[in-house]
Amino acid sequence: MKHQPPGSSLNPWGLPLAGSLLLALVACGGEEPAAPKVCASQQKPEVHSFQQCGPTLDFTPINRYAGTLADAIQRSEDAVALINGSCTGTLIAAGAGPVVLTAGHCVAVGDRPLLVFNFEDDADGDPLITEGTVIEQALEPDYALIQLDTLPAVTPVSLTTQATEPLAIIQHPRGHPKVIAEGTFLASCNQLVYYADLDTLVGSSGAGVLNRQGHLLGVHTDGDCNEKGQGVNWGWTAEAIVEASPYLQIADIADR
């Protein structure tokens, strides 16, 4: 028991056109689906193949974002890093020392991934490039912790159990500069958090699902959508990850 830069041509989302052509990915946009039926059972959903969902990808380059979460996002976005050019992670606050939280399917224990902070258009933070060591990794819950060789000059993000409207994900889709997408909270059950109209792509795995305060509610890992925008994305809750982690403690959840 636990103790208490690609090509210069840009598409409408501010991403290089080369990236927009590769959309065998997860992205939810369009009509809001009903609450996930999986909440009625104790079984975890199957992992589905990633694919475009809805008619558009609603990404905003992080330093052009002026939405309802702008103040909180500006406090959190510097803690988001590109991992090995293929996943996203977030530097989180922990009593044992800040670590980067990402998806377990991105890395393995003992790996030495390369992390890039402040890879974004109109960069405005610490442009740190560093390596780290994966000290924990699992697939259920799907998470990993990376201890950095050098910490960036940023404020780590706090963990939370509190869902809000809207939710947001700061991410590096397809390894491109940092963007943000907003969406709708649907449900939290069976250690998973579900959200709709919240676009992600391959490369967004491991990104934090953030609430209105900019705190990390979960880690994005999977999705299941169709071209009409029906379906959901999901990730593992911060609470489930803390319960599974020897490194993280209950006290690391800000609202506990």
Secondary structure, 3 states (H helix, E strand, C coil): CCCCCCCCCECCCCCEHHHHCCCCCECCCCCCCCCCHHHHCCCCCCCCCCECCCCCCCCEEHHHCCCCCHHHHHHHHHHEEEECCCEEEEEECCCCCCEEEECHHHCCCCCCCEEEECCCCCCCCCCCEEEEEEEEEEECCEEEEEEECCCCCCCCECECCCCCCCEEEEECHHHCCCEEEEEEEEEEECCEEEEECCCCCCCCCCCEEECCCCCEEEEEEEEEECCCCCEEEEEEEHHHHHHHCCCCCHHHECCC
